[in-house]
Amino acid sequence: MKGLRRPAADIVLTLLAVALYAFWFEPNRLRVVEHDVEIGDGWAMADRPLRIAVIADLHAGAPFIDAAKIERVVELTNAQKPDLILLAGDYVIQGVVGGNHISIERTATELNRLSAPLGVFAVIGNHDRWENAEHITRVLESAGIRVLEDRSVTIGRDGDPLYLVGLADIFTAVPNIPGALTDVPEDGRAICFTHSPDIFPALPDTCALTIAGHTHGGQVWLPLVGRPIVPSRFGQRYAAGLVRENGKVLFVSTGIGTSIIPVRFGVVPEISILSVH
């Protein structure tokens, strides 16, 4: 019997260690990750790449995402000196285990300190729409963050104009792709950004680079298995990172917060910095 007790105890200790890591240590982490994105000519800022900071799925009020964490996200992002900052939706929470709702007003007070020469822009996520998309839009814009819902802006920069296109979340709305691209010429270069990556196959070549969040990278990645659950009808195809299809490029950030269950394993919360050249 003693010989059997030792393996059983080791298994219990291992499971406890894994649970501690997945439900406390990793969700509590935050890192800045650089992603090299090669697209083609005309994307550089003078003699250097275009640097885009992506903050996705903040989910303020989820476990480990309190006001102090949001402040840290802002400080770390600004420290990277990005040319452009994109907020890819889901600023609030609904029903996450152990969560404590933080108002969009409190979150916007911190996000107001984000700064980049080409501006700070946002799109609306599914959780934002479930709460109150119109109100969240007003609060963010009052904080100096432009919300792009099926519309585009021209970003000031050296050389040819660069267009930034914000698209509605395909999970909770019907994006108006032609309407969003109305002011973008056919030969123009556009960065398109939205919440869910599932819109990617429907986008035209004008969207040379598409940026999204929503998936959280599945929150869990397991060796040999991959990501057991990904909130996308494409499964793991657009779960995380860089995807190249049909001459277009998609980047999906794994985001910062958690949804439903506050677990992360093999998917560390990140502020994504894209170096586009």
MARMAR-248655 format. One record per residue (C-alpha): z, x, y. Coordinates in Angstrom, 3 decimals, padded with zeros to 6 digits. Each point is the difference from the previous one (the first is absolute). Layout:
BEGIN
(r (Z, X, Y));
...
This chain:
BEGIN
(r (000.000, 000.000, 000.000));
(r (000.840, 002.837, 002.390));
(r (-003.474, 001.391, -000.527));
(r (-001.501, -003.306, 001.089));
(r (002.225, -000.413, 003.058));
(r (-001.289, 003.133, 001.728));
(r (-003.715, -001.039, 000.085));
(r (001.005, -003.500, 001.115));
(r (002.119, 001.429, 002.820));
(r (-002.868, 002.278, 001.057));
(r (-002.358, -002.973, 000.125));
(r (002.434, -002.016, 002.118));
(r (000.502, 002.913, 002.408));
(r (-003.753, 000.524, 000.270));
(r (-000.596, -003.663, 000.755));
(r (002.750, 000.038, 002.625));
(r (-001.515, 003.095, 001.616));
(r (-003.463, -001.586, 000.084));
(r (001.420, -003.212, 001.490));
(r (001.893, 001.958, 002.650));
(r (-003.152, 001.899, 000.917));
(r (-002.254, -003.077, 000.060));
(r (002.347, -002.405, 001.785));
(r (001.744, 002.385, 002.395));
(r (-001.295, 003.553, 000.339));
(r (-003.776, -000.500, 000.207));
(r (-000.063, -003.217, 002.094));
(r (002.349, 001.764, 002.419));
(r (-002.359, 002.938, 000.474));
(r (-002.606, 000.378, 002.721));
(r (-002.684, 002.644, 000.233));
(r (-003.041, 000.819, 002.095));
(r (-003.123, 000.523, -002.122));
(r (-003.240, 001.542, 001.276));
(r (-003.238, -001.360, -001.467));
(r (-003.287, 001.811, 000.558));
(r (-002.823, -002.505, 000.560));
(r (-003.569, 001.263, 000.144));
(r (-002.497, -002.563, 001.271));
(r (-002.862, 001.661, 001.829));
(r (-001.148, 001.179, 003.408));
(r (001.360, -001.361, 003.255));
(r (003.613, -000.660, -000.919));
(r (001.710, 003.108, 001.335));
(r (002.010, 000.122, 003.219));
(r (-001.693, 002.865, 001.881));
(r (000.483, 002.951, -002.358));
(r (002.582, -001.568, -002.318));
(r (000.331, -002.933, -002.407));
(r (000.980, -003.470, 001.170));
(r (003.655, -000.558, -000.942));
(r (000.990, -003.564, -000.865));
(r (003.590, -000.973, -000.801));
(r (000.321, -003.033, -002.282));
(r (003.263, -001.945, -000.226));
(r (-000.298, -002.716, -002.634));
(r (002.390, -002.570, -001.447));
(r (003.031, 000.896, 002.080));
(r (001.813, -003.121, -001.286));
(r (002.878, 000.360, 002.443));
(r (003.178, -001.305, -001.572));
(r (-000.887, 000.926, -003.563));
(r (002.608, 002.237, -001.666));
(r (000.012, 003.440, 001.655));
(r (-002.185, -001.235, 002.890));
(r (002.498, -000.569, 002.801));
(r (-000.357, 000.670, 003.734));
(r (000.904, 003.661, -000.502));
(r (-002.789, 000.419, -002.581));
(r (-002.530, -001.633, 002.348));
(r (001.106, 002.390, 002.741));
(r (-000.555, 002.901, -002.394));
(r (-003.477, -001.303, -000.893));
(r (-000.893, -000.022, 003.694));
(r (001.357, 003.496, 000.604));
(r (-001.764, 001.498, -003.015));
(r (-003.277, -001.693, 000.921));
(r (000.045, 001.186, 003.600));
(r (000.878, 003.517, -001.151));
(r (-003.342, 000.193, -001.839));
(r (-001.822, -000.416, 003.349));
(r (-002.620, -002.414, -001.374));
(r (-003.028, -000.984, 002.068));
(r (000.310, -003.613, -001.177));
(r (002.777, -002.064, -001.598));
(r (-000.777, -002.999, -002.211));
(r (002.609, -002.492, -001.214));
(r (-001.362, -001.684, -003.115));
(r (002.163, -003.118, -000.117));
(r (003.110, -001.457, -001.657));
(r (002.681, 000.727, 002.577));
(r (002.416, -002.616, -001.394));
(r (001.405, -001.094, -003.367));
(r (000.422, -003.169, -002.017));
(r (002.256, -000.189, -003.016));
(r (000.283, 003.682, -000.921));
(r (003.072, 000.601, -002.165));
(r (002.783, 001.517, 002.103));
(r (-001.942, -000.460, 003.231));
(r (001.412, -000.822, 003.429));
(r (-002.636, -001.443, 002.319));
(r (-000.641, 001.953, 003.205));
(r (-001.709, -001.870, 002.812));
(r (-003.425, 001.112, 001.152));
(r (001.506, 000.381, 003.480));
(r (002.409, 002.673, -001.281));
(r (-002.753, 001.769, -001.909));
(r (-002.413, -000.106, 002.953));
(r (002.634, 001.613, 002.218));
(r (-000.206, 003.086, -002.219));
(r (-003.775, -000.136, -000.562));
(r (-000.480, -000.108, 003.771));
(r (000.766, 003.739, 000.035));
(r (-003.041, 000.862, -002.110));
(r (-002.511, 001.992, 002.014));
(r (-003.539, 001.269, -000.578));
(r (-002.852, 000.891, 002.423));
(r (-002.417, -002.528, -001.542));
(r (002.629, -002.707, -000.247));
(r (002.227, -001.892, -002.418));
(r (-001.556, -002.988, -001.787));
(r (001.182, -002.497, -002.594));
(r (-001.201, -002.652, -002.413));
(r (001.908, -002.914, -001.506));
(r (001.153, 000.055, -003.638));
(r (000.670, -002.797, -002.455));
(r (003.777, 000.029, 000.578));
(r (-000.585, -000.126, 003.751));
(r (-002.222, -003.045, -000.363));
(r (002.515, -001.704, -002.284));
(r (002.665, 000.496, 002.672));
(r (-001.972, -000.688, 003.208));
(r (-003.137, 002.008, 000.722));
(r (-000.418, -001.275, 003.551));
(r (003.563, 000.877, 000.982));
(r (-000.152, 003.437, -001.613));
(r (-003.296, 000.681, 001.772));
(r (001.501, -000.926, 003.381));
(r (003.060, 002.188, -000.535));
(r (-002.023, 003.034, -001.098));
(r (-002.398, -000.311, 002.917));
(r (002.938, -000.354, 002.404));
(r (001.164, 003.338, -001.406));
(r (-003.333, 001.612, 000.898));
(r (-001.534, -000.213, -003.480));
(r (-003.421, -001.670, -000.101));
(r (-000.477, -002.336, -002.937));
(r (-003.587, -000.217, -001.240));
(r (-000.740, -003.198, -001.903));
(r (-003.721, -000.121, -000.820));
(r (-000.971, 001.932, 003.116));
(r (-000.900, 003.509, 001.025));
(r (000.681, 002.456, 002.796));
(r (-001.807, 003.120, 001.131));
(r (002.230, 003.023, -000.150));
(r (-000.435, 002.478, 002.826));
(r (-000.795, 003.499, -001.220));
(r (-002.334, 002.911, 000.564));
(r (-003.618, -000.489, -001.094));
(r (-001.316, -003.226, -001.522));
(r (002.247, -003.093, 000.039));
(r (002.156, -000.757, -002.992));
(r (000.754, -003.613, -000.873));
(r (003.235, -001.307, -001.445));
(r (-000.241, -003.332, -001.817));
(r (003.013, -002.070, -001.044));
(r (-000.510, -002.564, -002.769));
(r (002.182, -002.938, -001.038));
(r (001.913, 000.296, -003.255));
(r (-002.206, -001.346, -002.788));
(r (003.050, -001.055, -002.007));
(r (001.224, -002.572, 002.543));
(r (-003.023, -000.671, 002.244));
(r (-003.797, -000.077, -000.001));
(r (-001.167, 003.146, 001.807));
(r (-002.958, -000.436, 002.338));
(r (-001.814, 003.227, -000.775));
(r (-003.169, -000.683, 002.059));
(r (002.125, -001.151, 002.934));
(r (002.195, 003.075, -000.164));
(r (-003.075, 002.258, 000.051));
(r (-001.872, -001.881, 002.748));
(r (000.458, 002.741, 002.592));
(r (-000.698, 002.861, -002.416));
(r (-003.659, 001.160, -000.067));
(r (-001.629, 000.359, -003.407));
(r (-000.192, 003.765, 000.404));
(r (003.556, 000.206, 001.331));
(r (002.881, 001.769, -001.703));
(r (002.929, -002.289, -000.715));
(r (003.481, 000.383, -001.380));
(r (000.901, -003.358, -001.512));
(r (003.614, -000.752, -000.790));
(r (001.743, -002.934, -001.583));
(r (003.006, -000.830, -002.145));
(r (-001.360, -000.592, -003.504));
(r (-002.648, 002.344, -001.437));
(r (-001.633, -002.826, -001.974));
(r (-002.433, -000.591, 002.867));
(r (-001.563, 003.440, -000.489));
(r (-002.986, -000.960, -002.240));
(r (-001.067, -002.668, 002.524));
(r (-000.134, 002.361, 002.973));
(r (-003.335, 001.355, 001.270));
(r (-000.913, 003.663, 000.294));
(r (000.998, -000.158, 003.675));
(r (003.570, 000.342, -001.243));
(r (-000.361, 003.646, -000.922));
(r (003.773, 000.274, -000.397));
(r (002.261, -002.910, -000.923));
(r (003.786, 000.274, 000.156));
(r (002.416, -002.401, -001.713));
(r (003.485, -000.370, -001.468));
(r (001.570, -002.986, -001.822));
(r (000.087, 001.435, -003.525));
(r (003.014, 002.311, 000.477));
(r (-001.800, 002.116, -002.583));
(r (001.389, -002.456, -002.527));
(r (003.506, 001.312, 000.888));
(r (000.193, 001.381, -003.544));
(r (-002.224, 002.616, -001.614));
(r (000.585, 001.007, -003.617));
(r (-001.548, 002.906, -001.919));
(r (-002.786, -001.109, -002.368));
(r (000.371, -003.589, 001.239));
(r (-000.715, 000.292, 003.690));
(r (001.078, -002.858, 002.277));
(r (001.083, -003.003, -002.113));
(r (-000.109, -002.499, 002.890));
(r (-002.339, 000.205, 002.993));
(r (-000.350, -002.987, 002.390));
(r (-003.780, 000.121, -000.032));
(r (-002.632, -001.923, -001.927));
(r (-001.608, 003.380, -000.693));
(r (003.042, 001.336, -001.829));
(r (000.443, 003.742, 000.366));
(r (-003.461, 000.524, 001.486));
(r (001.249, -000.134, 003.607));
(r (003.679, 000.667, -000.649));
(r (000.464, 003.158, 002.055));
(r (-001.630, 002.941, 001.718));
(r (-003.662, 000.775, 000.570));
(r (-002.773, -001.999, -001.628));
(r (-003.727, 000.686, 000.440));
(r (-002.473, -002.724, -000.884));
(r (-003.607, -000.571, 001.022));
(r (000.106, 002.480, 002.851));
(r (003.158, -001.484, 001.503));
(r (003.525, 001.386, 000.027));
(r (003.236, -001.948, -000.452));
(r (003.509, 001.303, 000.546));
(r (002.955, -002.037, -001.270));
(r (003.426, 001.074, 001.194));
(r (002.894, -000.396, -002.432));
(r (002.160, -001.074, 002.945));
(r (003.675, 000.279, 000.790));
(r (001.983, -003.090, -001.008));
(r (000.301, -002.101, -003.137));
(r (-000.684, -003.627, -000.870));
(r (001.657, -002.374, -002.481));
(r (001.850, 002.715, -001.946));
(r (001.247, 003.070, 001.937));
(r (-001.317, 002.550, -002.488));
(r (-002.251, 003.027, 000.282));
(r (-000.750, 002.454, -002.765));
(r (-002.677, 002.645, 000.373));
(r (-001.128, -001.578, 003.287));
(r (002.026, 001.614, 002.797));
(r (000.012, -001.901, 003.338));
(r (-002.331, 001.755, 002.415));
(r (-001.406, 000.224, 003.476));
(r (-003.654, 000.780, -000.643));
(r (-001.827, 002.467, 002.249));
(r (-003.775, -000.059, -000.438));
(r (-001.889, 003.080, 001.117));
(r (-003.512, -001.419, 000.417));
(r (-002.962, 002.358, 000.250));
